[in-house]
Amino acid sequence: MEHRKVMHSERLPYHDREIIIEGPVPPEVLDKLVLHADLDAFRRPPEQHQALIEIAGLPEGRIIIARDGESIVGYVTFHYPDELERWSEGGMEDLIELGAIEVADEYRSLGLGKRLIRLAFEGGQLENAIVYTTEYYWHWDLEGAKLSVWDYRAMMEKLMKSVGMVWFATDDPEICAHPANCLMVRIGKEVPLSSVEQFDRVRFRQRFMY
């Protein structure tokens, strides 16, 4: 599979300066930036910064960032499924996970999440891939967002739908563990039917039950 990485960027006025949304950002550029102290949902900022650099260096990995000067204030990651998760079982080269998405608290009212995700799909870069995301309510910052589980779920669905991702059924135990959890998927225009069928087999281990 060809992993298309074409750098795109846009500028967003913010007070007396601009926030830059850009990517996919190469590891050597990420290494020169710093991660905002509030971006600690998954790891401590220094550790998460290193994880972003490592993902950016993968053939399929891509990191889209929002930065205020030299400070990364938001990011979204794309990479192959973790080898310990169900989604890697099909051995699919064209199945890419939209993984972590995080925006620092003081920048959350700017619509950066939507801008970050949209930029990732610019120029048809991911039309040859099935992109999926798994939404688990226990990863959501319900307290910080001051939203109920269902309002947060609606917000995440709206965000993912902005790039054409839609809800897909699955018998994955983690997703089935709570009704607010969900699997959302975007099948690129260039993805062959064989890959769609293989993804269906990964989604349902117990298909005879449905």
C-alpha positions as semicolon CSV with decimal commas, in nm:
position;residue;x (nm);y (nm);z (nm)
1;M;0,000;0,000;0,000
2;E;0,117;0,352;-0,080
3;H;0,120;0,575;0,228
4;R;0,056;0,923;0,091
5;K;0,190;1,199;0,311
6;V;0,150;1,546;0,168
7;M;0,201;1,836;0,409
8;H;-0,093;2,076;0,442
9;S;-0,139;2,371;0,674
10;E;-0,382;2,644;0,766
11;R;-0,378;2,945;0,996
12;L;-0,628;3,042;1,260
13;P;-0,627;3,396;1,409
14;Y;-0,593;3,381;1,786
15;H;-0,566;3,699;1,993
16;D;-0,265;3,889;1,854
17;R;-0,114;3,589;1,677
18;E;-0,201;3,279;1,476
19;I;-0,237;2,911;1,553
20;I;-0,090;2,687;1,284
21;I;-0,269;2,362;1,201
22;E;-0,038;2,139;0,996
23;G;0,059;1,789;0,903
24;P;0,151;1,519;0,855
25;V;0,446;1,653;1,054
26;P;0,777;1,464;1,021
27;P;0,953;1,343;1,338
28;E;1,245;1,583;1,304
29;V;1,006;1,880;1,315
30;L;0,809;1,742;1,610
31;D;1,135;1,693;1,798
32;K;1,198;2,070;1,794
33;L;0,857;2,155;1,942
34;V;0,722;2,118;2,295
35;L;0,395;1,960;2,407
36;H;0,156;2,180;2,606
37;A;0,146;2,081;2,974
38;D;-0,232;2,020;2,958
39;L;-0,195;1,743;2,701
40;D;-0,173;1,466;2,957
41;A;-0,482;1,251;2,891
42;F;-0,280;0,949;2,780
43;R;0,070;0,997;2,926
44;R;0,276;1,267;3,090
45;P;0,350;1,534;2,826
46;P;0,721;1,447;2,776
47;E;0,633;1,080;2,725
48;Q;0,345;1,161;2,492
49;H;0,568;1,395;2,294
50;Q;0,813;1,109;2,241
51;A;0,526;0,881;2,137
52;L;0,416;1,134;1,874
53;I;0,769;1,151;1,735
54;E;0,783;0,771;1,711
55;I;0,444;0,748;1,537
56;A;0,544;1,016;1,287
57;G;0,845;0,805;1,191
58;L;0,636;0,499;1,102
59;P;0,566;0,437;0,731
60;E;0,190;0,453;0,793
61;G;0,204;0,693;1,089
62;R;0,089;1,051;1,062
63;I;0,063;1,326;1,321
64;I;-0,146;1,639;1,261
65;I;-0,082;1,921;1,508
66;A;-0,209;2,260;1,611
67;R;0,068;2,478;1,747
68;D;0,085;2,814;1,915
69;G;0,438;2,924;1,833
70;E;0,661;2,633;1,930
71;S;0,401;2,477;2,162
72;I;0,185;2,188;2,038
73;V;-0,165;2,266;2,173
74;G;-0,354;1,990;1,994
75;Y;-0,287;1,679;1,790
76;V;-0,442;1,375;1,626
77;T;-0,264;1,048;1,552
78;F;-0,305;0,793;1,271
79;H;-0,130;0,455;1,275
80;Y;-0,182;0,082;1,230
81;P;-0,389;-0,096;1,497
82;D;-0,208;-0,213;1,807
83;E;-0,098;-0,573;1,754
84;L;-0,274;-0,675;2,077
85;E;-0,612;-0,547;1,958
86;R;-0,869;-0,726;1,744
87;W;-0,834;-0,475;1,461
88;S;-0,484;-0,601;1,376
89;E;-0,599;-0,960;1,328
90;G;-0,678;-0,922;0,960
91;G;-0,321;-0,815;0,880
92;M;-0,463;-0,535;0,665
93;E;-0,217;-0,285;0,520
94;D;-0,499;-0,046;0,435
95;L;-0,665;-0,035;0,778
96;I;-0,555;0,275;0,972
97;E;-0,663;0,378;1,320
98;L;-0,749;0,736;1,401
99;G;-0,609;0,706;1,750
100;A;-0,557;0,979;2,006
101;I;-0,706;1,323;1,963
102;E;-0,637;1,585;2,227
103;V;-0,663;1,964;2,258
104;A;-0,528;2,169;2,549
105;D;-0,800;2,309;2,776
106;E;-0,765;2,679;2,694
107;Y;-0,787;2,610;2,318
108;R;-1,096;2,389;2,318
109;S;-1,343;2,656;2,206
110;L;-1,168;2,711;1,872
111;G;-1,290;2,403;1,685
112;L;-0,937;2,267;1,661
113;G;-1,049;1,903;1,681
114;K;-1,248;1,934;1,360
115;R;-0,972;2,131;1,187
116;L;-0,709;1,873;1,281
117;I;-0,910;1,579;1,151
118;R;-1,016;1,752;0,831
119;L;-0,658;1,845;0,749
120;A;-0,555;1,480;0,772
121;F;-0,784;1,394;0,480
122;E;-0,682;1,688;0,258
123;G;-0,580;1,605;-0,097
124;G;-0,724;1,254;-0,091
125;Q;-0,434;1,126;0,121
126;L;-0,642;0,856;0,287
127;E;-0,872;0,755;0,002
128;N;-0,685;0,424;-0,030
129;A;-0,745;0,335;0,336
130;I;-1,018;0,228;0,575
131;V;-0,986;0,467;0,867
132;Y;-1,155;0,370;1,192
133;T;-1,178;0,501;1,546
134;T;-1,296;0,330;1,862
135;E;-1,476;0,560;2,104
136;Y;-1,477;0,448;2,467
137;Y;-1,658;0,661;2,722
138;W;-1,389;0,597;2,984
139;H;-1,141;0,793;2,771
140;W;-1,364;1,100;2,755
141;D;-1,301;1,410;2,964
142;L;-1,660;1,438;3,086
143;E;-1,568;1,656;3,382
144;G;-1,360;1,900;3,181
145;A;-1,619;1,925;2,906
146;K;-1,906;1,947;3,156
147;L;-2,109;1,710;2,941
148;S;-2,307;1,394;3,009
149;V;-2,192;1,066;2,857
150;W;-2,456;1,093;2,585
151;D;-2,385;1,457;2,504
152;Y;-2,015;1,376;2,476
153;R;-2,094;1,080;2,252
154;A;-2,304;1,309;2,029
155;M;-2,016;1,558;2,015
156;M;-1,768;1,288;1,913
157;E;-2,004;1,150;1,648
158;K;-2,047;1,497;1,502
159;L;-1,671;1,545;1,498
160;M;-1,607;1,218;1,316
161;K;-1,894;1,271;1,074
162;S;-1,726;1,595;0,963
163;V;-1,483;1,379;0,762
164;G;-1,738;1,121;0,650
165;M;-1,693;0,865;0,926
166;V;-2,008;0,673;1,013
167;W;-2,119;0,432;1,285
168;F;-2,045;0,063;1,219
169;A;-2,173;-0,235;1,415
170;T;-1,932;-0,482;1,577
171;D;-1,929;-0,759;1,834
172;D;-1,604;-0,632;1,988
173;P;-1,640;-0,685;2,366
174;E;-1,492;-0,349;2,465
175;I;-1,726;-0,156;2,240
176;C;-2,020;-0,368;2,350
177;A;-1,929;-0,308;2,717
178;H;-2,125;0,019;2,726
179;P;-2,395;0,155;2,492
180;A;-2,214;0,490;2,460
181;N;-1,906;0,324;2,311
182;C;-1,895;0,305;1,934
183;L;-1,693;0,217;1,625
184;M;-1,682;0,479;1,352
185;V;-1,536;0,414;1,008
186;R;-1,456;0,589;0,682
187;I;-1,396;0,370;0,377
188;G;-1,187;0,553;0,119
189;K;-1,302;0,571;-0,241
190;E;-1,006;0,365;-0,362
191;V;-1,039;0,079;-0,112
192;P;-1,100;-0,255;-0,289
193;L;-1,402;-0,470;-0,207
194;S;-1,170;-0,743;-0,077
195;S;-1,050;-0,510;0,200
196;V;-1,404;-0,412;0,292
197;E;-1,496;-0,781;0,321
198;Q;-1,186;-0,853;0,529
199;F;-1,274;-0,565;0,763
200;D;-1,624;-0,711;0,800
201;R;-1,469;-1,039;0,915
202;V;-1,261;-0,852;1,172
203;R;-1,564;-0,659;1,300
204;F;-1,762;-0,977;1,366
205;R;-1,602;-1,285;1,515
206;Q;-1,941;-1,437;1,594
207;R;-2,121;-1,346;1,273
208;F;-2,343;-1,656;1,293
209;M;-2,511;-1,494;1,592
210;Y;-2,630;-1,187;1,395
